[in-house]
Amino acid sequence: MTTPEELWEAQRLVEKHWRPEQPPEETRILGLARDALDFISSTGQRHRFRDHRQSEAAKPPMGPESGGALRGAEDYFRKLLDTPQTLEESALLRVVIDALQFIAGTGQLANLEDYIQHLEVGAPPYVVSAFDSLDEAEAWLMSHPAPPDFAHIIVAGEYRSVFHDRERNIRKLPNDNALEYYLAELRKVEPPVPIASFATRRDAEAWLWAQNEPVRRAWVSIGGDLYLAASYPRINHRALFPLMIATGYPA
């Protein structure tokens, strides 16, 4: 089983343990585990995670320096591991535990919290970096010691994926339509109502960058056309995406 499949199947196992009327603490723990697994995938860390899992045969429980939330979630899944499980379920529980330990051991708790907040407000697909031009993005990709495989980046206002075949050292930045599908879905569930109107894009960009509290997502009007204003605080990036690019993409 490859790492992407392991992460996906581990998420399904977490969802399997979700119960109606479960205690709030259990809901919090299961939600944290689900988001931790998704965070590793969405930030393109499958190679790093695979290395982490292969680095030691057995990993001790987290220490107090790892943070209460991650340590509490690890304790919960270790207790599940001590109960009768199928071989497949035991293997997937270890993936969940390893994911929590990976985030704690690499000091990514703050990044995970930013990712969770990004999900909670329904912001556009998460990105790990942004560039003004394709040349700049390709230079970054080719010089990067360990590119984030299958993560999203923004290049000149458009979404692209990062592809990295580590074994053959193939690196590419293919076009990605995740943003178009996101906008099509958002238009369906949240009819666009602009919170501000601007005559030009320059005016809208000045307003967006002047906000003390970054606007995670909001509709604005520019010259009569609808745009989604979005912010990515972790990488200090703010963007305007025209709704018209979602034309032809079903929600």
C-alpha positions as CSV (number, residue, x, y, z in Angstrom):
1,M,0.0,0.0,0.0
2,T,1.4,3.4,-0.9
3,T,1.4,6.3,1.5
4,P,-1.5,8.2,-0.3
5,E,-3.6,5.1,0.0
6,E,-2.6,4.7,3.6
7,L,-3.6,8.2,4.5
8,W,-6.9,7.9,2.7
9,E,-7.8,4.5,4.3
10,A,-6.8,5.8,7.7
11,Q,-9.2,8.7,7.3
12,R,-12.0,6.3,6.5
13,L,-11.1,4.3,9.7
14,V,-11.3,7.6,11.7
15,E,-14.8,8.2,10.2
16,K,-15.8,4.7,11.0
17,H,-15.3,5.4,14.7
18,W,-17.5,8.5,14.6
19,R,-20.6,7.8,16.6
20,P,-23.9,9.7,17.0
21,E,-24.2,11.3,20.4
22,Q,-20.5,10.8,21.1
23,P,-18.8,12.9,23.9
24,P,-17.5,16.3,22.7
25,E,-14.0,15.3,23.6
26,E,-14.2,12.3,21.4
27,T,-15.5,14.5,18.6
28,R,-12.6,16.8,19.0
29,I,-10.0,14.0,19.0
30,L,-11.5,12.3,15.9
31,G,-11.7,15.6,14.1
32,L,-8.1,16.4,14.9
33,A,-7.0,13.0,13.6
34,R,-9.0,13.4,10.4
35,D,-7.6,16.9,9.8
36,A,-4.0,15.8,10.6
37,L,-4.1,13.1,8.0
38,D,-5.6,15.5,5.4
39,F,-3.0,18.1,6.4
40,I,-0.2,15.8,5.5
41,S,-1.8,15.0,2.1
42,S,-2.7,18.6,1.3
43,T,0.7,20.0,2.1
44,G,2.4,17.5,-0.1
45,Q,4.4,15.7,2.7
46,R,3.8,12.1,1.6
47,H,7.6,11.5,1.0
48,R,8.5,13.0,4.4
49,F,5.9,11.0,6.1
50,R,7.0,7.8,4.5
51,D,10.6,8.5,5.7
52,H,9.3,9.2,9.2
53,R,7.5,5.9,9.3
54,Q,10.5,3.9,8.0
55,S,13.0,5.6,10.3
56,E,12.3,3.5,13.3
57,A,10.6,0.2,13.9
58,A,8.9,1.4,17.1
59,K,8.2,5.0,18.2
60,P,7.6,5.9,21.9
61,P,4.6,7.9,22.9
62,M,4.9,11.7,22.7
63,G,6.4,13.7,25.5
64,P,4.7,16.7,27.3
65,E,6.5,19.1,24.8
66,S,4.3,17.9,22.0
67,G,1.2,19.7,23.1
68,G,-1.9,18.5,24.9
69,A,-4.2,18.1,21.9
70,L,-1.8,15.9,19.8
71,R,-0.7,13.9,22.9
72,G,-4.4,13.3,23.9
73,A,-5.3,12.1,20.4
74,E,-2.3,9.8,20.4
75,D,-3.4,8.3,23.8
76,Y,-6.9,7.7,22.4
77,F,-5.7,5.8,19.3
78,R,-3.1,3.8,21.3
79,K,-6.0,2.6,23.6
80,L,-7.9,1.6,20.5
81,L,-4.9,-0.3,19.3
82,D,-5.0,-2.3,22.5
83,T,-8.5,-3.5,21.8
84,P,-9.3,-6.3,19.4
85,Q,-8.8,-5.2,15.8
86,T,-8.3,-6.8,12.4
87,L,-4.8,-6.7,11.0
88,E,-5.8,-4.0,8.5
89,E,-7.4,-1.9,11.2
90,S,-4.4,-2.2,13.4
91,A,-2.1,-1.1,10.6
92,L,-4.3,1.9,9.9
93,L,-4.4,2.9,13.6
94,R,-0.7,2.9,13.5
95,V,-0.8,5.3,10.5
96,V,-3.0,7.6,12.5
97,I,-0.6,7.5,15.5
98,D,2.4,8.0,13.2
99,A,0.7,11.0,11.6
100,L,0.1,12.7,14.9
101,Q,3.7,11.9,16.0
102,F,5.0,13.2,12.6
103,I,3.3,16.6,13.0
104,A,4.5,16.9,16.6
105,G,8.0,15.7,15.9
106,T,8.5,18.1,13.0
107,G,7.1,21.1,14.9
108,Q,4.1,21.6,12.7
109,L,1.4,22.1,15.3
110,A,1.0,25.8,14.4
111,N,0.8,24.9,10.7
112,L,-1.9,22.3,11.4
113,E,-3.9,24.8,13.4
114,D,-3.7,27.2,10.5
115,Y,-4.9,24.5,8.1
116,I,-7.8,23.6,10.4
117,Q,-8.9,27.2,10.6
118,H,-8.6,27.4,6.8
119,L,-11.0,24.4,6.5
120,E,-13.4,25.8,9.1
121,V,-14.1,29.0,7.2
122,G,-14.5,27.2,3.9
123,A,-11.6,29.0,2.3
124,P,-10.3,28.0,-1.2
125,P,-8.1,24.9,-1.6
126,Y,-5.0,25.2,0.7
127,V,-1.8,26.3,-0.9
128,V,1.8,26.0,0.3
129,S,3.3,28.8,-1.7
130,A,2.6,31.5,-4.2
131,F,4.6,33.1,-7.1
132,D,4.2,36.0,-9.5
133,S,5.3,34.1,-12.6
134,L,5.8,30.6,-13.9
135,D,9.5,31.2,-14.3
136,E,9.8,32.0,-10.6
137,A,7.7,29.0,-9.6
138,E,9.8,26.6,-11.8
139,A,13.0,28.0,-10.4
140,W,11.7,27.3,-6.9
141,L,10.7,23.8,-7.9
142,M,14.0,22.9,-9.5
143,S,16.1,24.2,-6.6
144,H,13.9,22.8,-3.8
145,P,15.6,19.9,-1.9
146,A,12.3,18.1,-1.3
147,P,9.3,19.6,-3.2
148,P,5.8,19.2,-1.7
149,D,4.4,16.4,-3.9
150,F,0.7,16.8,-4.8
151,A,0.3,20.2,-3.0
152,H,-1.3,23.2,-4.5
153,I,0.5,26.5,-5.3
154,I,-0.6,29.7,-6.9
155,V,1.2,31.0,-10.0
156,A,0.2,34.4,-11.4
157,G,-3.2,34.1,-9.8
158,E,-3.9,30.6,-11.0
159,Y,-3.7,27.2,-9.2
160,R,-1.2,24.6,-10.1
161,S,-0.2,21.3,-8.6
162,V,3.3,20.3,-7.6
163,F,4.3,16.9,-9.0
164,H,7.5,15.3,-7.7
165,D,8.5,11.7,-8.6
166,R,11.3,11.4,-6.0
167,E,12.7,8.1,-7.4
168,R,13.2,9.5,-10.9
169,N,13.6,13.2,-9.8
170,I,10.8,14.3,-12.2
171,R,9.4,17.7,-11.2
172,K,6.4,19.4,-12.9
173,L,3.8,22.1,-12.2
174,P,0.7,20.9,-14.1
175,N,-2.5,23.0,-14.3
176,D,-5.0,22.3,-11.6
177,N,-8.8,23.0,-11.7
178,A,-9.4,22.6,-8.0
179,L,-10.2,26.3,-7.7
180,E,-12.7,26.3,-10.5
181,Y,-14.6,23.4,-8.9
182,Y,-14.4,25.1,-5.5
183,L,-15.9,28.4,-6.9
184,A,-18.6,26.5,-8.7
185,E,-19.6,24.7,-5.5
186,L,-19.4,27.9,-3.4
187,R,-21.6,29.8,-5.9
188,K,-24.2,27.0,-5.4
189,V,-24.2,26.9,-1.6
190,E,-23.5,30.6,-1.0
191,P,-25.0,32.9,-3.6
192,P,-22.5,35.7,-4.3
193,V,-23.3,38.9,-2.4
194,P,-20.3,41.3,-2.6
195,I,-19.3,43.0,0.7
196,A,-17.5,45.8,-1.3
197,S,-17.4,47.2,-4.8
198,F,-14.5,48.7,-6.7
199,A,-14.0,50.3,-10.0
200,T,-10.7,48.7,-10.8
201,R,-8.7,45.6,-9.7
202,R,-6.0,47.8,-8.4
203,D,-8.5,49.4,-6.0
204,A,-9.7,46.0,-4.8
205,E,-6.1,44.8,-4.3
206,A,-5.3,47.9,-2.2
207,W,-8.3,47.3,-0.1
208,L,-7.5,43.6,0.4
209,W,-3.9,44.2,1.5
210,A,-5.0,47.0,3.8
211,Q,-7.1,44.7,5.9
212,N,-5.6,44.3,9.4
213,E,-7.4,40.9,9.8
214,P,-6.9,38.9,6.6
215,V,-10.1,38.2,4.8
216,R,-10.1,34.4,4.5
217,R,-12.8,34.6,1.8
218,A,-15.4,37.2,0.7
219,W,-17.2,38.2,-2.4
220,V,-16.4,41.6,-4.0
221,S,-17.4,43.3,-7.2
222,I,-14.8,44.8,-9.6
223,G,-16.2,46.7,-12.5
224,G,-19.5,44.9,-12.2
225,D,-17.9,41.4,-12.2
226,L,-17.8,39.1,-9.1
227,Y,-14.5,38.0,-7.6
228,L,-13.6,36.0,-4.5
229,A,-11.1,37.8,-2.2
230,A,-9.0,35.3,-0.3
231,S,-6.1,35.3,2.1
232,Y,-3.4,32.8,3.0
233,P,-1.9,34.1,6.2
234,R,0.7,31.4,6.6
235,I,2.4,32.4,3.4
236,N,1.4,36.1,3.6
237,H,-0.5,36.0,0.3
238,R,-3.8,37.6,-0.7
239,A,-5.6,37.0,-4.0
240,L,-8.6,37.9,-6.1
241,F,-10.2,35.1,-8.2
242,P,-12.8,35.9,-10.9
243,L,-16.0,33.9,-10.5
244,M,-16.2,33.7,-14.3
245,I,-13.5,31.0,-14.3
246,A,-16.0,28.6,-12.7
247,T,-18.2,28.7,-15.9
248,G,-18.5,25.2,-17.3
249,Y,-17.5,23.5,-14.0
250,P,-20.5,21.8,-12.4
251,A,-20.8,22.1,-8.6
